[in-house]
Amino acid sequence: MDLLIKGSRVIDPASGLDEVSDILIEDGIFKKLGRNLTAEGVQTINASGLVAAPGLVDMHVHLREPGFEAKETVATGCAAAARGGVTTLVAMPNTRPVTDCVDIVRLVREKAASTGVSVLPAGAVTLGQKGEQLTDFAALKAAGVPALTDDGVPIQNLALLRQALIRAKELGIPLLDHCEDRDMVQNYAVNEGEISKKLGLPGRPAIAEELQIMRDVMLAEETGAHIHICHISTGNGVDIVRQAKARGVRVTCETCPQYFTLTEDEVLRQGTMARVNPPLRTQADVKAIRAGLADGTIDAIVTDHAPHTEEEKARPLSEAPSGMVGLETSLALALTELYHSGLLSLKRVLALMSASPASLLGLDKGTLTIGRSADLVLFRPDKEWIIDKTKFSSKGRNTPFHGRTVRGKVQYTIAQGTIIYQEG
């Protein structure tokens, strides 16, 4: 059924629009935007007091299927996305089998088709994520892959990475890189520093991330390719990207709510719930990440949604898997920590979560432009609520934010003109 949304504050970062308006949606696209719109035979939503914004674009999500359905499925992950206002997501390739061929891309897209959420699988850079042989980039792109990444298995072979960047540039597709030197970080659980010393554990040093960001920047500068740094977590890392951008290097980067809200101290309070790769860092790093968001160095806010089973996270800190879920809490955390704190405007927060990631991936998403697919989120920006992991749509309950009071609540998520989530 067609929709008429009445009286919301409409914010479209892509066009700069920010005004109270009505929105008419017909046949799954934005038909009209204006005041006092009327239409017959449509469903009307009274959106007074709500913000209408482009559906969120999360370019870093682990849906786990195929192969790890005990952690998450495409269906449960998309339900979590809808609950969090996310209408488009990029699914990471570390499934079983790895998303390194067209067949797996098609499988994931077919499973997502009925959810309403646009799921775009990222293709692996190397076969099996083994770092030895490049995948068929052209075939993956033709299958709809928006980016290439080996994600949690950073490519260590520099000759192969350079070759991958040259090929990606030829095809006009970005390469997303998880920047940590594997020899330095091993499978260590926490940041190298005061907390690792207190726990008597080896740590993941910040330099392991920063060295790989530097090498990626240098390779991008030399090849002219577009490199995107995943989940940046250190102050020096942000500085490297900032300086590279000033030189005109084609480098972009993202961060996650945990890196602008939490420090390594959280590991002492919450143990494995605060174990994530890269690890939670220091207060100085949190401050630097927030500065990078404020000055435009950081291009996107993503979740790195990484569900694990309760049994897995119940293991000792040194043995439990890294990762936390985030699809259902990312907007609220960003609004609470960045907008309500006065650091960023509401339009800027929404740009980081919609227009900017869509733009850097070349997606026809993240805008309320007339004629485009009607993907939007309606939320109450001041609504206070308490994060309760027992109510998540995701199979994953592994969040360090359980019990946290936040401001900003999704009321409706609409994808291609259809309501896919409604609060209550």
N, C-alpha and C positions, 0 to 999 in steps of 0.2 A: 504494500500500500504506500502511496505517496505521503509525504510528511510536510507539515507546516510548523516550523519552530518559531514561537512568538516571544519577542521581547528580551532576547538574551543579549549580553555584551559580546559582540562578535569580534574576535581577535584573529587576524590572519597575518602572521609575521612575514610571509612571502610578499604580500602586497602593501604591508604597513597599515592595513585597516584595523581600527579599534573604535567601534561605536555600537550603540544599542540599535539592534536591527532585527528584522524577521528573516527567516531563511525558508525558501520553498524548494523542496526536493521532489523531482519527478523522474520516474524511470531510472532511479539509481544515480542521477547526477544533480548537481546544483543548478537549479533553474533560474531562481531570482533571489536577490538580496535587496532589502529595502524596508521602509517603515509601512505599517498598516497594510501588509499584504493580505489578500484573501484568496481562497481557493475552495472549490466544492469537491466533496467526496474524498477528502484527505484526512489522515490522522493528525490532530493538532496537539502539540506539546506546549504547555505554558512554561516558558523558560525564564520567566522573570527572576532575577537574582542569580542566574547561572551564567557562566562563561561558555561560549561556543568557540571551539578552536579546532584546527585540523586534527584528524586522528593521529595519534602519536606513531612515530616511525622508530622502532627499536632495531638498530643494526647489529646487535650482538646478543643472540639468544641460543640457548641449548635446549632443543626439544627432545633429545635423547632417542627418539625413534627414527630409524629402526635399530634394534639391538639392545636397548636399555629401557624397555617399557616399564620396568618396576620403578624407575625413577620418575619418568614422565612419558606421556604419549603426545602425539601431535594434537589430539583432541583436547587433552587436559591443559596442555601448554597454551593452546589458542583460547580456551575458556579463561585462563588466568590473564592472558593478554587483553581480552575484551573487558574483563573486570577492572583492569588498570588503564583503560582508555587507549590501548595500543591496537591499531587497525592494520598495521604493516610491520612485519618483522623479518629479519634475516637470520636463518637457522644455520648454526655452525656445523661443519662437516664431520666432527669427531663422533660419528655414529658407528654401528657395526652392521653391515659393511660401511666403510668410509664413503662419504659423498664425493667420490672421485670420478664418477661416470654419469652419463645421461640417465641411465635406468634408475639410479637412486634419487636423482633430482626429480624425475617424474613421479616416483613413488611418494615422496614427501609432499609434493604439490597435490597429488590426487587425494591423499589423506586429509589435507588441509582444506580442500575445495568446499566441503559442506559446512565449515566453521564460520565463514564470513570474513575471517582474518586473512589478509594477503600474506602468504608465507613464501618467501624467496630464499631457497637454499643457497648458501655460499658453496662454491666448489673448492675442493682441496687443491692446493698448489702441486703437491706431489702424490704419486700413487700410494695409497694406504697411509698417507701422512708419514712416510718413512724417510723423507728427505733425500731420496736417491734419484727419482725419475719424474720429470714433469708430467702432469696430466694433459689431456687434450683441451687446452684453453678455449679454442675456437668452438668445439662441440659443446662445451659447458656453457659458454656465452649464448650460443644459439638456443640452448635449452632453457634460457631465462635466468641464468646465474648472474647476480649483480656485482659480485666481487669474488676474489680468490683468497684463500687463507688456509694455512695449516694450524692456525689458532694455537691450541695448548701445546703443540709440538713445534716450537720455533725452529726455523730452518737455520742450521749451523754452517752448511756448506755455502761459502760466499760466492763461489763461481756459479753454483746452481741458482742462488737467489738473484744474482745479477742477470742471469739468463732469463729467469722468470719475470723480472721487471721489464726487460727489453721486450719480451713477448706480450706481456700485459699492456705495455704502452702501445704496441702495434694494434691491439684489439680495442684500446680505449676503455680498459677496465681496471679498477683499483686493486691493489694488493694490500690486504689487511694483515698486520703482523703483531703477534704476541711477543713482546720484547723482553726476554730474559735469557741470559746465557745458561744453557742447561748444565754445564760443568760446575758453574758457581752455585746454582740453586738446588741441584739434585732433586730430592722430594721433600725438602725441608718445609717446615710448617709455618714459620713466623718470620717477620722482618729481623734482619741482623741488627742487634742493638741492645738496649737496656732490658727489654722483655725476654729476648732469647737468652741473655746472660742469666737473668733471674730464674728462668725455667731450666737452665742447663742444657739447652738445645742449640744445634747449629742453626744459623739463620740465612735468609735469602737477602743478600746485600743490595742496597739501592743501586750500586754501581753495575750490577748484573743487568739491570733494566736500562740504565743510562748508556752503557757501552753499545748495546744493541740499537737503541734509538739513534745514536750517533752514526753507526755504520749504515743504518737504513737511510738516514738523511743524506749521507755522502753518496750512497748508491743512487738514490732518487735524483740528486743533483747531477750526477754524472750521466745517468741514462735519460733523464727527463720524464721518468715514469711517476705515477701517482702512488705514493706509499701512505698508508693510513696506520697510525700507531694505536693499537688496541689498549683499552683500560689503563691510561697513563696514571701513575701513582706517586711520582716523586717530583720535588721542586726542581731539581736539576734537569730532569727529563722535560719538564715544561719549558725551562729556559732554552734547552737545545732546540725544541720545536719553534719557539718564539724567534730565535735568531735565524733559523733556517727560513722561516716564512718571510722575514725581513729581506732575505737575499733572493726571494722569489722561488724557492724550492717548492715543488708540488708535494707538500706534506700536510696531512691533516691528522687530527687525533680526537680521541674520545675519552671520557672518564665515566665513572659510575657513582651512584649515591654513597656507597660505602667509603669512597676515597675523599669525598668532601664533607663527611659527617663523623667518621670513626677514626680512632687511632689504634696503634698496636696494643695499647692498654686493654682494649676490649677482649683480647685473648685471655687475659687473667680473669675477667668476669664471666666470659661465655664459652671459653674453650673452643671446641671444634666448630661451633656456630660462627665464630669469627675467623675461621681458617679459610683463606681465599688466595688465589694466585692472580696477579702479584699480591703480596701480603699487605695488610693494613700497615701504614707507615707512622711517622711521627706527627706531632701537632704542627711543626714547621712545614711538613709536606702538605698537610690538609690546608693550611693557610695559602700555600703556593698554588694548589689546585684551584681553590676558590678565586685567587687572583687571575689564574689562567682562564677561568670561565668568564670573569668580569671584563678582561681586556680583549677577548676574542681569540686568544691563542688556542683554546680548546673548542672544537667545532661541534661536538655532540655529547649528549648525556645518554648513555645506554644502561642496560641492566647487567649484562653478562649473566643472565638468569641461568643458574646451574643447579638444578634439583638433584638431591641424593636421597637415598632411603634412610629411614630412622636408624636402622641397624648399622649402616655405614658410618653415620655421624656419631654413633655411640662408641665407636672405637677410640683408643687413646689418641691424643692430639697428634702424635708423630705418625700415626698409621691411618687416620681418617682421611677421606678425600677432601680436596679443597673445593670451595664454591658455596654460593648462597643464592636463594631465589630472590626475584626482585620485580617481576612483571606487575604484581598487584600493589606495589608500594612506591614505585619510582616517582610517579607524578606527585604524590603527597609529600614525599621526602624532599623533592626538588622545590616544591612550593614552600614548604616549611623552612628549609635551610637557606634557600637562595632568595626567594621572593619576600616572604614574611619577615625575613631578617633585614631586608632593605638592600641587600647586595646587588640584586638584579631586578629589572622590571619584569612584569608578568609576560610581556611580549617577548623579551629576551629568553626567559625560561622556556617558553613554548617553542621559540625558534630552535633552540638547542635540542628539543625533543621531537621536532616534526620537519620544519622547512629545511634546516641545515643538513641533517642526515640524508633526507630525500635528495637534496641538491648534489651532495658530494658523491652519491651513488648513481646519479642520473635517473632518478625515479620520478614518474609522473604522479607524485604523492605530496603530502605535507602542505596543502593549500586549500582554500575555500573558493577558488576561482570558479566563476560560472562556466558550466560545460564540463567540469572535471568530475571524476567519480566522487560521490557524496560520502566521504569518510570524515567523521568528526567525533569529537568528544564534548559532552556537556558536563561541566563540573561546577560544584559550589566551592569557590576559592577559600572561603573562611570557615567552612564546616570542620569542626574539631572531631576527631575520632581516635580510637585506640587500635593499633595494629594487633590483630588476633590471628595467629597462624592456623588455628583450628578451623577457621572459616575460609581458608584459601581454596580456590578452585584448582590450583596446582597440586599435583601429588606431593611436591616437595614442601616440607615444613621447616627447612633449614634456613632460618633467617635470624640475624642478630637484632632485628628490630621489633621482635614480639614484645608487646606491652608498651611500646613507645606511643606517646600522644603526638599526633600530626594534624596539620590543617590543610584541607583541600580534598574533596571527596567527589569521585566520579559518580554522576547520576545516570547518564546514558552514554553508551557507545554505539555509534551508527556506522556501519560499513556498507558501502555501495547502496546506500539508501535504506538499509534494513537495520532495525534495532537489534543488536546482538548482545547487548547487556543493558539491564535497567535495575537500578538500585532498589532493593526490597522486593 
